């Protein structure tokens, strides 16, 4: 099912939940709504589900406006963070509830529930009550309940947030595989950028009710359209500097306090002559070197495979990953090399990218 | 060396036992007056009269057991008033249960103009002593009595009228209690059911109501007891045995003109107490959940 949101807005008095969201989700696409809590992603999802009525704007399913269609007639399945299983019903009754409401004949109901339960690996738990299941099993039941009516649109509201880290990883790939196998258009709300990046075909980044960007994960990472997207996507986050870009001897230089980098011409020319701009460099493009900008180590965080260190250059803290076991300590003086090929520039006032 | 360690351990074990027994001892002692009271009531109902805690006959000798105190059971009037007590109690269970479940749900889930004010007003109403309202209620019941048909059921001097007043007085508490239970339920469950295809009413009936069953049961028990023991309202708004209830019937034994037959009062009192006692034995767990579940909900 193709889903279009046109200027979708939700307000409660002065409180803005979603502010003029415009996006189109293609048939079979897996889209993640990514943003910090309170950014309006769940509000938008609940409007798509029909639980909230939009204040303004339209929701279209396959070209038809569904604003006034109640949730039960939208043919959607939804998985909640809290699982939202019915505690007084068995697993079988939980999964079969949507079918019971559709008045599906008993025999077919039995068959469909069993098939979905087997697919989710909970076929042997059908007689249990939700309270007797582990968190992961409960989430599978919730997923089974959403899938059993064969919906045309699947909605996920932070479904993995309540699971422990390891289970989250396995459920992540399971959901992704399931979505590819079944080909159901899906919207996945999360505040976890790794989840969004790994699972989604396209990611919609939201902040304060507004859509910041809507693009495939790699594009989001390499060509962030706003300062917020650049800072929110990627872990550890992008480093930002206040710089001025000038031309000297035919080369573009980005100069700030304690820093002077030569940047590629095609990027530098878009930031030159604008006075102060914000330059962004990802941690993986910064490395320790014998020559370069000098700074003092602020923090050392061992992560196992790498050490995350925080180096103060002038007034800016720069995060970078280094090999562990270098024996670096807080207070050490180091020199940093910046790989400027992928450098980003942003307008400090509009916070929009100067490049894309 | 080893023996002394053993001794110390044995001593501390004994000490621990004594400490853990202390609460039981304290509770046992404090419960004695209550048990003695029950014992006295039971003995009194079967004896001519009592002296201290012992049954005595007319000459003051120990003995004098008799069943004459229970003769009221042969009076057809007792069954009439028992039925009335039962009707009032059941009326309260159904009336308060039904109305507070609906109202509590609406107040918990819906946002409408005047919601806060309504909640506050309900609480204030609960603070009113029924005694303050007697005259006003009397006027209302008289008015209802004037309405054809309805007046016969809910008017002045009817069992229905008494039940109606009792329900009204108990509603604020019931509403707040049920609202508290509903507040504890997650919205997601309702949303899930709506998406699964249930109508608003089915969500309430099939998904939400089963979750508040313990609260509903506790409320029902509370109201049954309140209705069964009702005295002030039936005493004030009924005239004559046909519509009075057990408590009012009990009152006539301690009349102003004749000496009080305490042993008879005890017998009728015990008769009134029995259903409650039996009821309580089976429902005490649910009854206690009213404190556990209902208290958690805020506004």
Boltz contact constraints between the chains, C-beta under 6 A:
constraints:
  - contact:
      token1: [A, 49]
      token2: [B, 195]
      max_distance: 6.0
  - contact:
      token1: [A, 51]
      token2: [B, 191]
      max_distance: 6.0
  - contact:
      token1: [A, 71]
      token2: [B, 194]
      max_distance: 6.0
  - contact:
      token1: [A, 71]
      token2: [B, 195]
      max_distance: 6.0
  - contact:
      token1: [A, 72]
      token2: [B, 197]
      max_distance: 6.0
  - contact:
      token1: [A, 78]
      token2: [B, 195]
      max_distance: 6.0
  - contact:
      token1: [A, 80]
      token2: [B, 188]
      max_distance: 6.0
  - contact:
      token1: [A, 82]
      token2: [B, 186]
      max_distance: 6.0
  - contact:
      token1: [A, 82]
      token2: [B, 188]
      max_distance: 6.0
  - contact:
      token1: [A, 84]
      token2: [B, 188]
      max_distance: 6.0
  - contact:
      token1: [A, 84]
      token2: [B, 189]
      max_distance: 6.0
  - contact:
      token1: [A, 84]
      token2: [B, 192]
      max_distance: 6.0
  - contact:
      token1: [A, 86]
      token2: [B, 207]
      max_distance: 6.0
  - contact:
      token1: [A, 88]
      token2: [B, 210]
      max_distance: 6.0
  - contact:
      token1: [A, 97]
      token2: [B, 196]
      max_distance: 6.0
  - contact:
      token1: [A, 98]
      token2: [B, 196]
      max_distance: 6.0
  - contact:
      token1: [A, 98]
      token2: [B, 197]
      max_distance: 6.0
  - contact:
      token1: [A, 101]
      token2: [B, 197]
      max_distance: 6.0
  - contact:
      token1: [A, 101]
      token2: [B, 198]
      max_distance: 6.0
